[in-house]
Amino acid sequence: MDLQQTCVENNQRLAPHLEEISRGEMIDALEPFAKAYLGLYYQLDNSVPPRQRVASLANGELSAAIMQGMQSLLLGASVPSAREIGEAYLLGQGLGVGYVLLAAVEEYCVEDAGAVLQLDARVIAALLCYQFLHTSYQPLPWHERLLQQPPQTVIQVLEQFWAPLQLAGRDFLPGLQTLIRGPRYAQLATSLAIPLLEQWPQGDIYSVRRLMQWGLASEDSEPLLSLAEQRVAELPVAEIRRKVYWLVTAFIIEPRGHTEELSHYIGRTKEKVLPLLDYVVALLRDPGIERRLTAMDLARLLRIIAPVFARNQGRGGLLDDNSTRVLWLFEQLAAYPEGERGLAVKWLSAVRVMRSYADILDSL
């Protein structure tokens, strides 16, 4: 990109429209400069401050009009609603006005990230959505402030934003992974879990499983249990992974009522045991859920899982991945109080198919 030539061309083309640009009315004209501000052009040096990147593409008067125009849009509140943003995304339309808003809020919050909370509610909603569509992998201070609002405030925006995608049967929701992947947004993820599981049965399996885990971490598990039982009844037998996850979720909440159903569905089929093993390991590594499992609950799961896996040794005498994870489950059993552990081990030792693990049970 010849910056000097580009700057001359921009000045010639846009000089007659400085007033409209200043009022934030010429979105098409503002968009490329907003992208420059956000560092989206590889031809521009991103070590240069954002304002200077804009100034490299426009002279002083035009550059000032552009910066003013972005702020006019941010403060004017004439922006798309969360639902309209979702609909546009569904139709494959670009961010358009979104780039301008994202650049404007960066400039607006350069000294105080909390200033974003002073903006109009409709603008705040648009900023929440556009930042998820922009998929910046660095947490931005102003976006963090928006996500730290009361969960219901954020959820209302996200429900509108995601609604067109859910109605269209999409299995991906922009921003969801950011919210549910780790503990950073625990309160928000927990509040999202049940409503989203109810409204979005076709969601991608990883996201659905993570939502189940967040639901299990909630104090009130009755709604999740009812939903799990409903999903188990509705899902066809062939929907193995999804059905296993819902069965395990029901089992975690009410083990006695769902042990037989889980065991009967899983049987000795490795195709079903593998997702069961994956999910149980994930649950035991989740401190918000681990507390739900008693030693007998874990023993019942080991009774289903362990007999399917021989302790196969790979090259170099090392155990394969599945055998290693099964032994890890036995190690978790060892962490329970002696009396509770003893009853679980005694029960497992009496099960014929557990004889291949007799040495481990003896050590417990």
C-alpha positions in Angstrom: 0.0 0.0 0.0 1.4 3.4 -1.0 0.3 5.4 2.0 1.0 8.8 0.5 -1.0 8.0 -2.6 -3.8 6.4 -0.6 -4.0 9.5 1.6 -4.2 11.8 -1.4 -7.0 9.7 -3.0 -8.9 9.6 0.3 -8.7 13.4 0.7 -9.9 14.0 -2.9 -12.8 11.6 -2.6 -14.0 12.5 0.9 -13.2 16.3 1.2 -16.7 17.3 0.0 -18.3 15.1 2.7 -16.6 16.3 5.9 -19.8 17.4 7.6 -21.6 14.1 6.9 -18.5 12.2 8.1 -18.3 14.2 11.3 -22.0 13.4 12.1 -21.3 9.7 11.7 -23.6 9.4 8.7 -21.2 7.9 6.1 -20.6 4.4 7.6 -19.0 3.1 4.3 -16.5 5.9 4.4 -15.7 5.5 8.1 -15.4 1.7 8.0 -11.9 1.4 6.4 -10.5 4.0 8.8 -12.1 2.2 11.8 -10.3 -1.0 10.6 -7.0 0.9 10.4 -7.6 2.1 14.0 -8.2 -1.4 15.1 -5.1 -2.7 13.4 -6.8 -4.9 10.8 -4.6 -3.9 7.8 -1.3 -5.8 7.6 0.1 -3.0 5.4 0.0 -0.6 8.4 2.5 -0.8 11.2 0.5 -1.8 14.3 3.3 -0.6 16.6 2.1 2.9 15.6 -0.6 4.4 17.8 -4.2 4.0 16.4 -4.8 7.7 15.8 -1.6 7.8 13.8 -2.6 4.9 11.7 -5.8 6.8 10.8 -3.8 9.9 10.1 -1.5 8.0 7.7 -4.6 7.4 5.5 -6.1 10.9 5.7 -4.9 14.5 6.1 -5.4 16.5 9.3 -8.9 17.9 8.4 -10.3 14.6 7.2 -8.6 12.7 10.0 -10.3 15.0 12.5 -13.7 14.5 10.8 -13.2 10.7 10.9 -12.4 10.6 14.6 -15.4 12.9 15.3 -17.7 10.8 13.1 -16.8 7.6 15.0 -17.6 9.3 18.3 -20.9 10.8 16.9 -22.0 7.3 16.0 -21.1 5.9 19.4 -22.9 8.7 21.3 -25.9 8.9 18.9 -27.5 5.6 19.8 -28.8 5.0 16.2 -27.2 1.6 16.0 -28.6 -1.9 15.1 -30.3 -3.8 17.9 -28.8 -7.1 19.2 -31.3 -9.1 17.3 -30.6 -7.1 14.1 -26.9 -7.8 14.5 -27.6 -11.5 14.8 -29.8 -11.5 11.8 -27.2 -9.7 9.7 -24.5 -12.2 10.8 -26.9 -15.0 9.8 -27.1 -13.5 6.3 -23.4 -13.4 6.1 -23.1 -9.6 6.2 -19.9 -8.1 7.6 -19.6 -6.1 10.7 -19.9 -2.8 8.8 -21.0 -0.3 11.5 -19.6 -2.7 14.1 -16.0 -1.8 13.1 -16.8 1.9 13.5 -18.3 1.3 17.0 -15.4 -0.8 18.1 -12.9 1.7 17.1 -14.9 4.5 18.6 -15.3 2.8 22.0 -11.5 2.1 22.1 -10.9 5.8 21.7 -13.7 6.7 24.1 -12.4 4.4 26.8 -8.7 5.1 26.3 -8.3 6.6 29.8 -11.2 4.9 31.6 -12.6 1.5 30.6 -15.6 2.1 33.0 -16.7 5.0 30.8 -18.4 2.5 28.5 -21.1 2.0 31.1 -22.2 5.6 30.6 -23.2 4.9 27.0 -26.8 4.4 25.8 -28.1 0.9 26.6 -28.7 0.1 22.9 -25.1 1.1 22.1 -23.8 -1.1 25.0 -25.8 -4.0 23.6 -24.4 -3.5 20.1 -20.8 -3.3 21.5 -21.3 -6.6 23.4 -22.4 -8.3 20.2 -19.9 -6.8 17.8 -16.9 -7.5 20.0 -17.9 -11.2 20.0 -18.2 -11.1 16.2 -14.9 -9.4 15.9 -13.4 -12.3 17.9 -10.5 -10.4 19.3 -8.5 -12.9 21.3 -7.2 -10.4 23.8 -9.7 -9.5 26.6 -10.5 -5.8 26.2 -10.9 -3.7 29.4 -14.1 -2.0 28.2 -15.7 -5.4 27.1 -14.7 -6.9 30.5 -16.7 -4.1 32.2 -19.7 -4.9 30.1 -19.5 -8.6 30.9 -19.2 -7.8 34.6 -22.7 -6.2 34.6 -25.4 -8.2 36.4 -25.7 -11.5 34.5 -29.4 -11.0 33.6 -28.5 -7.7 31.8 -25.9 -9.4 29.7 -28.1 -12.5 29.1 -31.0 -10.4 27.8 -28.7 -9.0 25.1 -27.2 -12.4 24.2 -30.6 -14.0 24.0 -31.7 -11.5 21.4 -28.3 -11.7 19.6 -28.4 -15.5 19.4 -32.1 -15.9 18.8 -32.0 -15.7 14.9 -29.1 -18.3 14.9 -31.0 -20.7 17.2 -34.1 -20.4 15.0 -32.1 -21.2 12.0 -30.7 -24.3 13.6 -27.1 -23.1 13.8 -24.8 -25.1 16.1 -22.4 -22.2 16.7 -23.2 -19.1 18.8 -20.6 -16.2 18.6 -19.0 -15.5 21.9 -20.4 -18.5 23.7 -17.0 -20.3 23.9 -15.5 -17.2 25.5 -18.1 -17.3 28.3 -18.1 -21.0 29.1 -14.6 -22.2 28.4 -13.0 -21.4 31.7 -13.9 -20.0 35.2 -13.4 -16.3 34.2 -17.2 -15.7 33.7 -18.5 -18.3 36.1 -21.5 -16.4 37.3 -22.6 -15.5 33.8 -22.0 -19.0 32.5 -24.0 -20.6 35.3 -26.9 -18.2 34.7 -26.8 -19.0 31.0 -26.6 -22.7 31.2 -30.2 -23.9 31.8 -32.0 -21.3 29.5 -29.5 -22.1 26.7 -29.8 -25.8 27.1 -33.6 -25.5 26.9 -33.6 -23.2 23.8 -30.7 -24.7 21.9 -30.9 -28.5 21.8 -29.0 -28.6 18.5 -25.9 -26.9 19.8 -22.5 -28.3 19.1 -21.8 -31.2 21.4 -18.8 -29.5 23.1 -20.7 -26.4 24.0 -23.7 -28.4 25.2 -21.5 -30.5 27.5 -19.8 -27.4 28.9 -23.3 -25.9 29.6 -24.3 -29.1 31.4 -21.2 -28.8 33.6 -22.1 -25.2 34.4 -25.7 -26.3 35.2 -24.3 -29.0 37.5 -22.3 -26.3 39.3 -25.5 -24.4 40.1 -27.1 -24.7 43.6 -30.5 -25.5 42.1 -30.2 -28.7 40.0 -33.9 -29.6 39.7 -34.5 -27.7 36.4 -31.4 -29.4 34.9 -32.6 -32.8 36.1 -36.0 -32.3 34.5 -34.4 -31.2 31.2 -31.9 -34.1 31.3 -34.7 -36.6 31.7 -36.7 -35.0 28.9 -33.7 -35.0 26.5 -32.9 -38.6 27.3 -36.4 -39.6 26.5 -36.4 -37.6 23.2 -33.0 -38.4 21.8 -32.8 -41.4 19.4 -30.6 -44.3 20.4 -28.1 -43.4 17.6 -27.4 -40.0 19.1 -24.7 -41.7 21.3 -22.5 -38.9 22.5 -25.3 -36.5 23.3 -27.4 -39.2 25.0 -24.5 -40.3 27.1 -23.8 -36.8 28.3 -27.5 -36.2 29.3 -27.6 -39.6 31.0 -24.5 -38.8 33.0 -25.9 -35.4 33.9 -29.1 -37.0 35.3 -26.9 -39.6 37.1 -24.8 -36.9 38.8 -27.9 -35.1 40.1 -29.8 -38.2 41.2 -27.5 -41.4 41.1 -29.9 -43.9 42.6 -32.7 -43.0 40.1 -30.5 -43.2 37.0 -27.7 -45.9 37.6 -29.7 -48.7 36.0 -30.7 -46.6 33.0 -27.1 -45.4 32.4 -25.7 -48.9 32.8 -28.4 -50.4 30.5 -27.7 -47.9 27.7 -23.9 -48.1 27.9 -23.7 -51.9 28.2 -20.2 -53.1 27.2 -20.1 -51.0 24.0 -16.8 -49.1 23.7 -18.4 -46.5 21.4 -20.6 -45.5 24.3 -18.1 -46.0 27.1 -15.6 -43.6 25.5 -17.8 -40.4 25.8 -18.8 -41.6 29.3 -15.1 -41.8 30.3 -14.4 -38.4 28.7 -17.3 -36.7 30.6 -16.6 -38.4 33.9 -12.9 -37.3 33.8 -14.0 -33.8 32.9 -16.5 -33.7 35.8 -14.0 -34.9 38.3 -11.5 -32.2 37.2 -14.2 -29.5 37.7 -14.1 -28.3 41.3 -17.6 -27.0 41.0 -19.0 -30.5 40.3 -16.6 -32.9 42.0 -18.3 -32.4 45.3 -21.5 -34.0 44.0 -19.9 -37.4 43.6 -19.8 -39.8 46.5 -17.4 -42.7 46.6 -20.3 -45.1 45.7 -21.3 -42.9 42.8 -17.7 -43.1 41.5 -17.7 -46.8 42.1 -20.9 -47.3 40.1 -19.3 -45.4 37.2 -16.1 -47.4 37.4 -18.3 -50.6 37.3 -19.6 -49.5 33.9 -16.3 -48.1 32.5 -13.4 -50.1 33.8 -14.3 -53.6 32.5 -14.4 -52.3 28.9 -10.7 -51.4 29.0 -7.9 -53.9 29.5 -4.7 -52.3 30.8 -3.1 -52.3 27.4 0.5 -51.3 27.2 1.7 -49.5 24.2 5.3 -49.0 23.0 7.9 -48.8 25.7 5.6 -50.5 28.2 3.5 -47.4 28.7 -0.3 -47.7 29.2 -2.5 -46.3 26.5 -4.5 -43.2 27.1 -7.8 -44.9 28.0 -6.2 -47.2 30.5 -4.3 -44.3 32.0 -7.6 -42.4 32.5 -9.3 -45.4 34.1 -6.5 -45.8 36.6 -6.8 -42.1 37.2 -10.4 -42.6 38.2 -9.3 -45.3 40.7 -6.8 -42.8 42.1 -9.7 -40.4 42.7 -11.5 -43.1 44.6 -8.5 -43.3 46.9 -9.0 -39.7 47.9 -12.3 -40.3 49.7 -12.4 -40.9 53.5 -11.5 -44.4 54.5 -14.9 -45.5 55.6 -16.7 -44.2 52.5 -13.9 -45.6 50.3 -14.0 -49.0 52.0 -17.7 -49.6 51.3 -17.2 -48.6 47.6 -14.2 -50.9 47.2 -16.0 -53.8 48.9 -18.9 -53.4 46.5 -16.6 -53.3 43.5 -14.6 -56.3 44.7 -17.7 -58.4 44.7 -18.4 -57.7 41.0 -17.1 -60.5 38.8 -16.2 -58.2 35.9 -13.9 -56.2 38.1 -11.5 -59.0 38.8 -9.0 -57.7 36.2 -8.6 -54.8 38.6 -8.4 -56.9 41.8 -4.8 -55.7 42.5 -5.9 -52.1 42.4 -8.9 -52.7 44.6 -6.7 -54.6 47.1 -4.4 -51.6 47.3 -7.4 -49.3 48.0 
